[in-house]
Amino acid sequence: MDIRAFQQLIEQRYGARDRDRGTPGTFMWFIEEVGELATALHGDDQANKEEEFADVFAWMCTLANINGVDIEKACEKYVEEGRVEGFK
């Protein structure tokens, strides 16, 4: 599955509820998941790390969806030569 397909899957499953929650509430859920990822990264449980990375990415997709951002398109700046000034 590519990034766009995953983002669309998140939209189909959760889009209406996510829009009802709005950006501030969704951002709080995202930050909570980032905290869980931070905790997982300090441990040795690989399955937990994978789960938390997936959760963070899913919530990031949710934020992108309710704010009209196509993540795959946004990430093109990292693969197209000459698009990112100052990128190291």
Secondary structure, DSSP 8 states (H G I E B T S, - for coil): --HHHHHHHHHHHHHHHHHHHHHHHHHHHHHHHHHHHHHHHTSS-HHHHHHHHHHHHHHHHHHHHHTT--HHHHGGGGTSTT-STT--
